[in-house]
Amino acid sequence: MSSSLISRRLAGAAGALLCAAQAHAQAPAAATLAPVTVTAARVEQPLSSALGDVTVIDSDTLERAGQSSLAELLQRQYGVEIGSNGGPQTTTSVFVRGANSRHTLVLIDGVRVGSTTSGAMSLNGVDPSSLQRIEILRGAASSIYGADAIGGVINLITKRETDRPLAIGASIGAGSHDTYSANVTLDGSQGMWSYGLQYGRSKSRGQNTTWPDSFVYSADRDGYEQENASARLGLNWAAGHRVEASVYHSRINGQYDNGSPFDSHAVTRVQATTLSSVDRLTDAWTSTLRFGRTVDDYRDLASPGSASRARTRQDLFTWQNDLKLAAGQNLSLIAEHLREEVLASSLGGSYPDGRRTNSAGAIYRGDFGAHHVQANLRFDHNSQYGSRTSGGLNYAYDLAPGWQATAGAHTAFRAPTYNDLYGWGANPDLRPEKARNVEAGLRYDRNGTQASLVAYRNRISDLIVWVDDGTGNWTGTNTNVDKAILKGLTLSAAQQFGATSLRASADWQDPRDARTGEQLARRARGTLRLAADHRLGPWLLGAEWLATTPRVDYAGAVGRLGGYSLLNLTAAYDIDRHTQVQVRLNNAFNKRYELAGGFAPPGSTVFVSLNYRP
């Protein structure tokens, strides 16, 4: 059955369902809670009070994502770009403020996750339907989280339990390319106990992920199967004392093209387990002990007999003490121990048993009338590359009601990966990459109007690159020789006009190799985003538009990637206060574009879902 026929049938089914639903009365909408963030300072605080460039993607946005991948959701936020080798199941990179993908630290519930061998996190392995919200902190943040937070931090918050005795939610959907998905959640609390369960599954026949003129083209469809599950159990055993355990598992099995008729596919698993104890010892002192284990497992079957695998594990022990020093003044003291291990690898090289990092840090937050400050200091000692100290300072001044000026300066570093140290081009003497980031901004938030202007400059030195030895035998050494300068300006705004909300952002950036002056690969000089939602009784109608300037691609592929623009359309109908039908049309005009040379992102797709929320 063709995708166009499926789309027509889905649209017809949705229309019939919506017409039948007209008989249902719409209940008043629940009050909207002010967004909060935990990423900017490692404690929960209102988003409006956070010092730093922070965005929260809320649960409503995630539920309206349709068949969009996690990377596509991130791409709709200012300061974020993506590179993809085709569909949502393929290798994907995320660039925050022009930094390399390995310069962005990814967390699941505050615990770092990613491959110790490659240094990147398998974003394609996480289904957005398994998340409660996503927080993006832009700019250097090693003084808060340690290694790898040069461009920013992405914190994936999994679904939380509710304070009701029992709540059951579910969604089911179908769309283009024979795509189907289903998700169910069960959570609640009873007495001292609270719990949450979630399971989701999706499947798609997909489309061809390469163009016919690509050197890896295969004339087939590249589909995927994805599943995710999570569970959480908490016990409030006394007033101010809580213990909690949680597990998260996500897996995707995706096909891709590699130029042969063989059905190449890769399986990616992301797992996270956390145990925590939060204890309010006094009115001014809260102590948190947490253990987090994350596993990144990648298996690649490119051709018969050529299976490869990279499976790594990170164990993080954290003790954080949050102290109220005085009215408007807070101090967080943090001690951490990180253990990184390679459990399996087929990439060559001789890996050691593991490496250890011991860390100590402090975060001070103070409000003094119109003046607001956050100061961070962190020391990391690694068993392989030695010691690093990172610092950061954010300052904000309330100019007038609604107006605030901001400034910040931070240092950061990225640790050499196991592949850098012991793989192809092995060099165990590599130093961490270093960064110095400065930024300044102006923001306004009052009476339904929000606007911000941020200018930044991030200088990265000791970048690790492979240097050919000149023998012509494809041999060389990884070396700290490269430098990059990332500078840019971001303007964003949001306005509420009664039932209509408008959002817009524009990014102007100049990410360049400081030695050659060349523009960094797959990053645009300019990006424009526009979005609008309009509430019309039980209907919510929306549109999203994204446009970018041309980019360059990696050497050996396509030298230049053209600019592109995409239009997405959404519609939702509230059958009642708990039940909603949603329709999302991505790439409405079926534009051809490339995020990586030779690879074909999905064309025009439609997805219809029925959602029940308690």
DRENBAMAR-957452 format. One record per residue (C-alpha): residue number from 1; residue in one letter; y, x, z. Coordinates in Angstrom, 2 decimals. Example, Ala and Ser with C-alpha at 12.3 -4.5 7.8 and 13.67 -1.06 7.14 Angstrom:
% residues 2
   nr  rest        y        x        z
    1     A    -4.50    12.30     7.80
    2     S    -1.06    13.67     7.14
This chain:
% residues 614
   nr  rest        y        x        z
    1     M     0.00     0.00     0.00
    2     S     3.38     1.44    -0.97
    3     S     6.13     2.20     1.53
    4     S     8.52    -0.17    -0.27
    5     L     6.03    -3.04    -0.01
    6     I     5.49    -2.32     3.68
    7     S     9.23    -2.27     4.21
    8     R     9.68    -5.66     2.50
    9     R     6.87    -7.20     4.54
   10     L     8.23    -5.77     7.78
   11     A    11.71    -7.03     6.99
   12     G    10.31   -10.48     6.22
   13     A     8.26   -10.54     9.42
   14     A    11.26    -9.47    11.46
   15     G    13.42   -12.13     9.86
   16     A    10.88   -14.84    10.63
   17     L    10.55   -13.66    14.21
   18     L    14.31   -13.57    14.69
   19     C    14.77   -17.05    13.25
   20     A    12.10   -18.40    15.57
   21     A    13.78   -16.70    18.49
   22     Q    17.04   -18.64    17.98
   23     A    15.68   -21.31    20.28
   24     H    15.74   -18.92    23.23
   25     A    18.84   -18.77    25.39
   26     Q    20.33   -15.36    25.97
   27     A    20.73   -14.38    29.62
   28     P    23.80   -12.49    30.80
   29     A    23.53    -8.75    30.26
   30     A    22.90    -6.59    33.32
   31     A    25.75    -4.47    34.62
   32     T    25.92    -1.03    33.05
   33     L    25.53     1.81    35.52
   34     A    27.76     4.86    35.23
   35     P    25.78     7.76    33.69
   36     V    24.73    10.64    35.92
   37     T    23.65    14.21    35.20
   38     V    21.58    16.75    37.12
   39     T    21.75    19.57    34.59
   40     A    25.34    20.78    34.96
   41     A    24.95    21.92    38.59
   42     R    21.27    21.24    39.49
   43     V    22.29    18.28    41.67
   44     E    22.82    14.66    40.70
   45     Q    26.46    13.81    40.08
   46     P    28.45    11.35    37.96
   47     L    28.76    12.53    34.38
   48     S    32.53    12.06    34.62
   49     S    32.65    14.60    37.49
   50     A    30.52    17.30    35.84
   51     L    32.29    20.54    34.93
   52     G    31.01    21.70    31.57
   53     D    30.32    20.25    28.15
   54     V    27.58    17.72    28.95
   55     T    26.13    14.73    27.07
   56     V    23.59    12.20    28.34
   57     I    21.40    10.33    25.83
   58     D    20.53     7.18    27.79
   59     S    17.45     4.95    27.77
   60     D    19.06     2.34    25.49
   61     T    19.69     4.98    22.82
   62     L    16.12     6.24    23.14
   63     E    14.73     2.73    22.78
   64     R    16.76     2.20    19.59
   65     A    15.46     5.46    18.11
   66     G    12.74     3.74    16.09
   67     Q    10.56     6.35    14.39
   68     S    13.17     9.09    14.84
   69     S    11.88    12.38    16.19
   70     L    13.30    14.13    19.24
   71     A    15.05    16.64    16.97
   72     E    16.69    13.84    14.93
   73     L    17.98    12.27    18.14
   74     L    19.50    15.57    19.20
   75     Q    21.03    16.03    15.73
   76     R    23.14    12.90    16.28
   77     Q    24.97    14.60    19.15
   78     Y    27.97    16.83    18.55
   79     G    27.44    20.57    18.68
   80     V    23.74    20.23    17.78
   81     E    22.06    20.98    14.44
   82     I    18.41    21.10    13.44
   83     G    16.18    22.84    10.93
   84     S    12.87    21.25     9.95
   85     N     9.97    22.07     7.65
   86     G     9.61    18.47     6.54
   87     G     8.50    15.58     8.73
   88     P     8.63    15.11    12.51
   89     Q     5.25    16.83    12.90
   90     T     6.37    20.13    11.39
   91     T     8.03    23.24    12.82
   92     T    11.51    22.34    14.04
   93     S    14.46    24.40    15.26
   94     V    17.49    23.25    17.27
   95     F    20.81    25.10    17.15
   96     V    23.31    24.37    19.95
   97     R    26.85    25.57    19.17
   98     G    25.47    27.73    16.38
   99     A    23.09    29.74    18.60
  100     N    19.54    30.55    17.55
  101     S    16.81    28.10    18.50
  102     R    15.40    30.63    20.99
  103     H    18.82    30.74    22.66
  104     T    18.46    27.17    23.95
  105     L    16.51    26.62    27.16
  106     V    14.43    23.43    27.22
  107     L    13.43    21.79    30.50
  108     I    11.15    18.90    31.37
  109     D    12.37    17.31    34.60
  110     G    14.24    20.51    35.39
  111     V    11.24    22.84    34.85
  112     R    11.39    25.31    31.96
  113     V     8.95    24.76    29.10
  114     G     8.27    26.72    25.93
  115     S     6.09    29.36    24.35
  116     T     6.07    32.76    26.04
  117     T     4.87    34.33    22.77
  118     S     7.39    32.85    20.30
  119     G    10.18    32.02    22.76
  120     A    10.68    28.56    21.24
  121     M     9.78    25.15    22.59
  122     S     7.62    22.82    20.45
  123     L    10.11    19.94    20.27
  124     N     7.93    18.15    17.71
  125     G     5.30    17.77    20.43
  126     V     7.47    15.42    22.53
  127     D     7.81    11.73    21.66
  128     P    11.22    10.25    22.61
  129     S     9.50     7.06    23.78
  130     S     8.11     8.99    26.75
  131     L    11.58     9.89    28.06
  132     Q    14.04     8.13    30.35
  133     R    17.05    10.15    29.19
  134     I    18.05    13.49    27.69
  135     E    20.80    15.74    29.03
  136     I    22.49    18.41    26.89
  137     L    24.55    21.17    28.51
  138     R    26.39    23.20    25.88
  139     G    27.37    26.81    26.41
  140     A    25.93    29.78    28.28
  141     A    24.10    28.75    31.48
  142     S    21.97    31.71    32.63
  143     S    24.00    31.75    35.87
  144     I    22.39    28.37    36.63
  145     Y    18.93    28.59    35.04
  146     G    18.24    32.25    34.25
  147     A    16.93    33.68    30.98
  148     D    17.30    32.08    27.54
  149     A    20.22    29.71    28.25
  150     I    22.67    31.39    25.85
  151     G    23.57    28.46    23.59
  152     G    22.83    25.69    26.03
  153     V    20.24    23.71    27.97
  154     I    18.31    20.58    26.96
  155     N    16.77    18.71    29.90
  156     L    14.14    16.08    29.04
  157     I    13.91    13.55    31.87
  158     T    10.66    11.59    31.86
  159     K    10.44     7.94    32.82
  160     R    11.29     7.10    36.46
  161     E     9.69     4.52    38.71
  162     T    11.69     1.46    39.79
  163     D    12.41    -0.06    43.20
  164     R    10.58    -3.31    42.31
  165     P     7.06    -4.09    43.54
  166     L     5.66    -4.11    40.00
  167     A     7.28    -3.82    36.58
  168     I     5.46    -3.72    33.24
  169     G     7.17    -2.85    29.98
  170     A     5.82    -2.52    26.47
  171     S     6.85    -1.95    22.88
  172     I     5.09    -2.13    19.55
  173     G     6.42    -1.23    16.14
  174     A     5.62    -0.49    12.50
  175     G     7.46     0.99     9.58
  176     S     7.52     2.94     6.34
  177     H     4.78     5.40     5.36
  178     D     2.24     3.30     7.30
  179     T     3.83     4.29    10.60
  180     Y     2.73     2.47    13.75
  181     S     3.51     2.98    17.42
  182     A     2.81     1.36    20.77
  183     N     4.01     2.19    24.26
  184     V     3.37     0.70    27.70
  185     T     4.85     1.48    31.12
  186     L     3.87     0.33    34.59
  187     D     5.91     1.25    37.65
  188     G     7.10     0.01    40.99
  189     S     7.19     0.62    44.72
  190     Q     5.51    -0.82    47.77
  191     G     6.45     0.21    51.28
  192     M     6.58     3.99    51.49
  193     W     4.90     4.45    48.09
  194     S     6.32     4.46    44.58
  195     Y     4.46     4.98    41.33
  196     G     4.84     5.09    37.57
  197     L     2.47     5.21    34.60
  198     Q     3.28     5.51    30.91
  199     Y     1.22     5.81    27.73
  200     G     2.26     5.85    24.10
  201     R     0.61     6.40    20.76
  202     S     1.89     6.59    17.19
  203     K     0.40     7.29    13.80
  204     S     1.78     7.76    10.29
  205     R     0.39     8.56     6.85
  206     G     3.69    10.33     6.23
  207     Q     5.20    11.57     2.99
  208     N     5.01    14.86     1.16
  209     T     6.91    17.39     3.26
  210     T     7.75    19.70     0.33
  211     W     9.57    19.34    -2.99
  212     P     7.59    19.92    -6.23
  213     D     9.59    23.11    -6.90
  214     S     8.68    24.58    -3.50
  215     F     6.41    27.64    -3.42
  216     V     4.25    25.89    -0.77
  217     Y     4.04    22.53    -2.56
  218     S     0.84    20.49    -2.37
  219     A     0.55    17.08    -4.00
  220     D    -0.45    15.06    -0.96
  221     R     0.93    13.05     1.93
  222     D     1.43    14.78     5.26
  223     G     0.92    12.46     8.18
  224     Y     0.47    12.80    11.90
  225     E    -1.02    11.31    15.05
  226     Q     0.86    11.55    18.32
  227     E     0.15    10.48    21.88
  228     N     1.87    10.94    25.21
  229     A     1.11    10.00    28.80
  230     S     2.75    10.50    32.16
  231     A     2.14     9.55    35.77
  232     R     4.23     9.81    38.92
  233     L     3.45     9.14    42.59
  234     G     5.96     9.41    45.41
  235     L     5.81     8.95    49.18
  236     N     8.87     8.39    51.38
  237     W     7.06     9.37    54.56
  238     A    10.18     9.29    56.73
  239     A    13.88     8.58    56.36
  240     G    15.34    11.30    54.15
  241     H    11.94    12.87    53.42
  242     R    10.04    12.41    50.16
  243     V     7.11    14.11    48.44
  244     E     6.30    13.50    44.80
  245     A     3.76    14.53    42.20
  246     S     4.06    14.02    38.46
  247     V     2.15    14.94    35.31
  248     Y     3.26    14.78    31.69
  249     H     1.19    15.28    28.54
  250     S     2.21    15.06    24.88
  251     R     0.19    15.93    21.79
  252     I     0.81    15.78    18.04
  253     N    -1.64    16.54    15.24
  254     G     0.32    16.96    12.03
  255     Q    -0.39    17.88     8.44
  256     Y     1.79    20.24     6.42
  257     D     1.86    22.00     3.04
  258     N     1.16    25.70     2.57
  259     G     0.61    25.89    -1.20
  260     S    -3.15    25.31    -1.17
  261     P    -5.21    22.15    -1.71
  262     F    -6.64    22.52     1.79
  263     D    -5.55    19.90     4.32
  264     S    -3.55    22.22     6.58
  265     H    -2.64    20.86     9.97
  266     A    -1.38    22.01    13.35
  267     V    -1.96    20.59    16.83
  268     T     0.76    20.99    19.44
  269     R     0.36    20.13    23.12
  270     V     3.06    20.15    25.77
  271     Q     2.06    19.68    29.40
  272     A     4.11    19.64    32.60
  273     T     2.96    19.20    36.20
  274     T     5.34    19.14    39.17
  275     L     4.96    18.86    42.94
  276     S     8.07    18.52    45.08
  277     S     9.23    17.87    48.61
  278     V    12.82    16.74    49.21
  279     D    13.92    16.78    52.85
  280     R    17.30    15.82    54.26
  281     L    17.24    18.03    57.33
  282     T    20.72    17.07    58.48
  283     D    23.56    15.00    57.08
  284     A    24.90    18.22    55.52
  285     W    21.66    19.96    54.48
  286     T    19.03    18.91    51.94
  287     S    16.12    21.22    51.20
  288     T    13.95    20.90    48.06
  289     L    10.68    22.74    47.47
  290     R     9.22    22.39    43.98
  291     F     6.31    23.80    42.01
  292     G     6.25    23.27    38.25
  293     R     3.60    24.31    35.74
  294     T     4.17    23.91    32.01
  295     V     1.80    24.71    29.15
  296     D     2.69    25.13    25.49
  297     D    -0.41    25.09    23.27
  298     Y    -0.21    25.51    19.49
  299     R    -3.27    25.56    17.20
  300     D    -2.86    26.09    13.46
  301     L    -5.53    25.50    10.80
  302     A    -3.85    26.67     7.62
  303     S    -7.05    27.14     5.57
  304     P   -10.83    27.28     6.13
  305     G   -11.69    30.02     8.59
  306     S    -8.07    30.91     9.36
  307     A    -7.49    29.08    12.62
  308     S    -4.88    30.64    14.91
  309     R    -3.75    29.74    18.39
  310     A    -1.00    30.52    20.89
  311     R    -1.37    29.04    24.37
  312     T     1.01    30.07    27.15
  313     R     1.70    28.96    30.71
  314     Q     4.71    29.16    33.00
  315     D     4.55    28.60    36.76
  316     L     7.88    28.11    38.52
  317     F     8.32    28.01    42.31
  318     T    11.76    26.82    43.46
  319     W    13.39    26.49    46.85
  320     Q    16.84    24.91    46.67
  321     N    19.09    24.20    49.63
  322     D    22.09    21.91    49.06
  323     L    24.79    22.22    51.73
  324     K    27.91    20.13    52.31
  325     L    30.42    22.69    53.55
  326     A    33.36    20.32    53.95
  327     A    34.87    17.27    52.31
  328     G    34.68    17.89    48.56
  329     Q    32.91    21.25    48.92
  330     N    29.21    21.83    48.26
  331     L    27.00    24.90    47.98
  332     S    23.51    25.17    46.49
  333     L    21.39    28.22    47.32
  334     I    18.40    28.78    45.05
  335     A    15.37    31.08    45.20
  336     E    12.82    31.08    42.37
  337     H     9.65    32.84    41.31
  338     L     8.52    32.55    37.68
  339     R     5.11    33.64    36.42
  340     E     4.53    33.77    32.63
  341     E     1.09    34.22    31.11
  342     V    -0.50    34.24    27.66
  343     L    -3.72    32.24    27.94
  344     A    -4.80    32.58    24.30
  345     S    -3.32    34.19    21.21
  346     S    -4.51    34.88    17.67
  347     L    -1.27    36.49    16.54
  348     G    -2.30    40.08    17.14
  349     G    -0.99    42.56    19.66
  350     S    -2.17    43.57    23.09
  351     Y    -0.62    41.39    25.78
  352     P    -0.46    42.29    29.48
  353     D    -1.83    39.98    32.14
  354     G     1.58    38.41    32.71
  355     R     5.08    39.09    33.92
  356     R     6.95    37.95    37.00
  357     T    10.59    37.11    37.63
  358     N    12.12    36.78    41.10
  359     S    15.53    35.11    41.20
  360     A    18.26    34.20    43.66
  361     G    21.33    32.16    42.86
  362     A    24.23    30.19    44.27
  363     I    26.30    27.32    42.86
  364     Y    29.58    26.37    44.57
  365     R    31.39    23.13    43.72
  366     G    34.81    22.28    45.14
  367     D    37.37    19.51    44.64
  368     F    40.88    20.18    45.92
  369     G    43.05    17.27    44.89
  370     A    43.83    17.76    41.21
  371     H    41.89    21.06    41.10
  372     H    38.12    21.24    40.51
  373     V    35.99    24.36    40.39
  374     Q    32.36    25.36    39.95
  375     A    31.25    28.98    40.44
  376     N    27.72    30.22    39.67
  377     L    26.08    33.55    40.43
  378     R    22.44    34.46    39.79
  379     F    20.29    37.58    40.03
  380     D    16.98    37.88    38.11
  381     H    14.50    40.74    38.46
  382     N    11.70    40.82    35.87
  383     S     8.60    43.00    36.17
  384     Q     8.87    43.98    32.49
  385     Y    12.56    44.45    31.59
  386     G    14.24    44.95    34.97
  387     S    17.24    43.24    36.58
  388     R    20.02    41.05    35.22
  389     T    23.00    39.43    36.97
  390     S    24.71    36.37    35.43
  391     G    27.92    34.69    36.48
  392     G    29.91    31.64    35.52
  393     L    33.16    29.90    36.44
  394     N    34.40    26.45    35.41
  395     Y    37.82    25.10    36.30
  396     A    39.43    21.71    35.66
  397     Y    42.92    20.41    36.43
  398     D    43.94    16.75    36.45
  399     L    47.12    16.71    34.37
  400     A    47.79    12.98    34.67
  401     P    45.76     9.78    35.15
  402     G    42.84    10.09    32.74
  403     W    43.85    13.55    31.47
  404     Q    42.07    16.77    32.44
  405     A    42.33    20.36    31.19
  406     T    39.23    22.56    31.47
  407     A    38.36    26.24    31.13
  408     G    35.21    28.28    31.62
  409     A    33.72    31.76    31.30
  410     H    30.01    32.60    31.55
  411     T    27.54    35.40    30.91
  412     A    23.96    34.85    29.79
  413     F    20.86    36.64    28.49
  414     R    17.63    35.99    26.60
  415     A    14.42    37.70    27.62
  416     P    12.34    39.48    24.94
  417     T     9.30    37.38    24.04
  418     Y     5.74    38.66    24.16
  419     N     5.76    38.75    20.35
  420     D     8.92    40.90    20.44
  421     L     7.36    43.30    22.94
  422     Y     3.71    43.46    21.93
  423     G     3.24    41.66    18.58
  424     W     4.23    42.64    15.04
  425     G     6.82    45.42    15.31
  426     A     5.95    45.89    18.99
  427     N     8.55    47.59    21.16
  428     P     7.89    47.39    24.93
  429     D    11.27    49.07    25.60
  430     L    13.37    46.17    24.30
  431     R    16.33    45.05    26.37
  432     P    17.30    41.41    26.91
  433     E    19.89    39.99    24.53
  434     K    23.30    39.47    26.18
  435     A    26.08    36.91    25.73
  436     R    29.64    36.35    26.93
  437     N    30.98    32.84    26.45
  438     V    34.51    31.55    27.02
  439     E    35.78    28.03    26.36
  440     A    38.72    25.76    27.00
  441     G    39.21    22.07    26.56
  442     L    41.18    18.90    27.06
  443     R    39.63    15.52    27.82
  444     Y    40.78    11.96    28.38
  445     D    38.86     9.10    29.97
  446     R    40.61     5.85    30.84
  447     N    40.46     2.12    30.10
  448     G    37.54     2.31    27.67
  449     T    38.92     5.30    25.76
  450     Q    37.25     8.70    25.85
  451     A    38.25    11.83    23.95
  452     S    37.66    15.56    24.29
  453     L    38.63    18.75    22.53
  454     V    36.66    21.95    23.23
  455     A    37.17    25.40    21.76
  456     Y    34.60    28.15    22.44
  457     R    33.71    31.73    21.59
  458     N    30.30    33.20    22.36
  459     R    29.66    36.89    21.61
  460     I    25.98    37.88    21.59
  461     S    24.95    41.54    21.58
  462     D    21.67    43.47    21.60
  463     L    20.11    40.83    19.36
  464     I    16.46    41.64    18.69
  465     V    15.62    42.02    14.99
  466     W    12.80    43.61    13.04
  467     V    13.90    46.81    11.28
  468     D    11.89    48.09     8.29
  469     D    10.89    51.75     8.60
  470     G    11.51    52.35     4.87
  471     T     7.93    53.23     3.94
  472     G     7.48    50.13     1.77
  473     N     4.37    49.13     3.75
  474     W     5.94    46.19     5.60
  475     T     5.98    48.18     8.80
  476     G     8.83    48.54    11.24
  477     T     9.98    48.04    14.82
  478     N    11.74    45.34    16.79
  479     T    15.08    46.78    17.88
  480     N    18.22    45.75    19.82
  481     V    20.70    46.37    17.00
  482     D    22.24    43.08    15.88
  483     K    25.30    41.19    17.09
  484     A    26.59    37.67    16.50
  485     I    29.82    35.83    17.16
  486     L    29.73    32.06    17.58
  487     K    33.11    30.41    17.66
  488     G    34.09    26.85    17.06
  489     L    36.05    23.73    17.86
  490     T    34.66    20.29    18.69
  491     L    36.63    17.04    18.73
  492     S    34.92    13.89    19.99
  493     A    36.17    10.39    20.79
  494     A    34.85     6.98    21.82
  495     Q    36.67     3.67    22.03
  496     Q    35.66     0.24    23.24
  497     F    37.36    -2.75    21.54
  498     G    35.90    -5.78    23.26
  499     A    32.48    -6.27    21.68
  500     T    32.86    -3.25    19.38
  501     S    32.31     0.39    20.32
  502     L    33.31     3.27    18.08
  503     R    32.26     6.93    18.38
  504     A    33.24     9.94    16.32
  505     S    32.94    13.71    16.49
  506     A    33.82    16.66    14.29
  507     D    32.50    20.21    14.63
  508     W    34.16    23.22    13.02
  509     Q    32.25    26.41    13.70
  510     D    31.89    29.95    12.42
  511     P    28.49    31.37    13.46
  512     R    28.27    34.84    11.93
  513     D    26.33    38.07    12.05
  514     A    28.93    40.42    13.55
  515     R    27.61    43.46    11.64
  516     T    27.36    41.97     8.14
  517     G    29.83    39.09     8.39
  518     E    27.25    36.71     6.91
  519     Q    27.01    33.09     8.01
  520     L    23.95    32.49    10.22
  521     A    21.08    30.69     8.54
  522     R    20.78    26.89     8.49
  523     R    24.03    26.32    10.37
  524     A    26.90    24.41     8.78
  525     R    30.54    25.35     9.08
  526     G    31.53    21.71     9.50
  527     T    29.81    18.52    10.68
  528     L    31.21    15.00    10.96
  529     R    29.57    12.15    12.86
  530     L    30.70     8.52    12.98
  531     A    28.99     5.61    14.74
  532     A    29.79     1.99    15.54
  533     D    28.10    -0.85    17.43
  534     H    29.16    -4.49    17.49
  535     R    27.84    -7.17    19.82
  536     L    27.70   -10.61    18.19
  537     G    26.14   -13.00    20.69
  538     P    22.48   -12.02    20.97
  539     W    22.87    -9.55    18.10
  540     L    23.75    -5.87    18.32
  541     L    24.57    -4.32    14.94
  542     G    25.11    -0.62    14.44
  543     A    25.74     2.12    11.90
  544     E    25.59     5.93    12.11
  545     W    26.92     8.41     9.56
  546     L    26.34    12.17     9.50
  547     A    27.84    14.63     7.00
  548     T    27.62    18.44     6.89
  549     T    28.97    21.26     4.75
  550     P    26.62    23.64     2.85
  551     R    24.47    26.17     4.70
  552     V    22.55    29.32     3.85
  553     D    18.79    29.68     4.13
  554     Y    16.56    32.55     5.15
  555     A    16.01    35.46     2.77
  556     G    13.04    34.95     0.49
  557     A    13.47    31.17     0.40
  558     V    16.39    29.24    -1.08
  559     G    19.63    31.17    -0.77
  560     R    21.84    28.13    -0.29
  561     L    21.33    24.68     1.17
  562     G    23.73    22.02    -0.03
  563     G    25.78    19.81     2.23
  564     Y    24.53    16.29     2.77
  565     S    25.41    12.94     4.29
  566     L    23.14    10.34     5.83
  567     L    23.74     6.70     6.75
  568     N    21.54     4.97     9.33
  569     L    21.71     1.24    10.10
  570     T    20.42    -0.58    13.17
  571     A    20.10    -4.18    14.30
  572     A    18.74    -5.67    17.51
  573     Y    18.28    -9.26    18.65
  574     D    17.89   -10.28    22.31
  575     I    15.26   -13.00    22.43
  576     D    15.89   -13.24    26.16
  577     R    17.06   -10.86    28.87
  578     H    13.76    -8.97    28.75
  579     T    12.63    -9.16    25.12
  580     Q    14.30    -7.62    22.09
  581     V    13.53    -7.09    18.42
  582     Q    14.96    -3.94    16.86
  583     V    15.23    -2.76    13.26
  584     R    16.28     0.76    12.23
  585     L    16.92     1.91     8.67
  586     N    17.28     5.69     8.43
  587     N    18.77     7.43     5.38
  588     A    19.76     4.06     3.94
  589     F    20.68     5.46     0.51
  590     N    17.52     7.59     0.25
  591     K    19.51    10.82    -0.09
  592     R    17.65    14.00    -1.04
  593     Y    18.59    16.90     1.21
  594     E    17.07    20.00     2.81
  595     L    17.08    21.30     6.37
  596     A    15.02    24.30     5.22
  597     G    14.61    25.59     1.69
  598     G    11.85    23.81    -0.26
  599     F    10.96    21.35     2.50
  600     A    11.53    17.60     2.14
  601     P    12.72    15.55     5.14
  602     P    11.78    11.86     5.16
  603     G    13.61     9.70     2.65
  604     S    14.72     6.15     3.35
  605     T    12.57     4.65     6.13
  606     V    12.59     1.38     8.03
  607     F    11.04     0.69    11.42
  608     V    10.75    -2.65    13.24
  609     S     9.81    -2.90    16.91
  610     L     9.35    -5.58    19.53
  611     N    10.27    -4.44    23.04
  612     Y     9.78    -5.98    26.45
  613     R    11.69    -4.53    29.40
  614     P    11.23    -5.92    32.93
